[in-house]
């Protein structure tokens, strides 16, 4: 029984870790995407 509880806690910890990694990477990608959109809009305005 103790092994199941320990495994469940490890799984919950890993889920939390993976979610955090996902949201951090998503935020970084959104920042890059926004910067690229500004660049592309500036290029369109120049043309």
C-alpha positions as CSV (number, residue, x, y, z in Angstrom):
1,X,0.0,0.0,0.0
2,X,2.8,2.4,0.9
3,X,4.4,1.8,-2.6
4,X,1.2,2.9,-4.3
5,X,1.0,6.1,-2.2
6,X,4.6,6.9,-2.9
7,X,4.2,6.2,-6.6
8,X,1.1,8.4,-6.7
9,X,2.9,11.2,-5.1
10,X,5.8,10.9,-7.5
11,X,3.4,10.9,-10.4
12,X,1.7,14.1,-9.1
13,X,5.1,15.8,-8.7
14,X,6.1,14.8,-12.2
15,X,2.8,16.1,-13.6
16,X,3.3,19.4,-11.8
17,X,6.9,19.6,-13.2
18,X,5.8,18.9,-16.7
19,X,3.0,21.4,-16.6
20,X,5.4,24.1,-15.4
21,X,7.9,23.3,-18.1
22,X,5.1,23.4,-20.7
23,X,3.8,26.8,-19.5
24,X,7.3,28.3,-19.4
25,X,8.1,27.2,-22.9
26,X,4.6,28.3,-24.1
27,X,5.2,31.8,-22.6
28,X,8.7,32.0,-24.3
29,X,7.2,31.0,-27.6
30,X,4.4,33.5,-27.3
31,X,7.0,36.3,-26.6
32,X,9.0,35.2,-29.7
33,X,5.8,35.0,-31.8
34,X,4.8,38.5,-30.7
35,X,8.2,40.0,-31.5
36,X,8.1,38.3,-34.9
37,X,4.7,39.6,-35.7
38,X,5.9,43.2,-34.9
39,X,8.8,42.7,-37.2
40,X,6.6,41.4,-40.0
41,X,4.1,44.3,-39.6
42,X,6.9,46.8,-39.7
43,X,8.2,45.1,-42.9
44,X,4.7,45.4,-44.4
45,X,4.4,49.1,-43.5
46,X,7.8,49.8,-45.1
47,X,6.7,48.2,-48.4
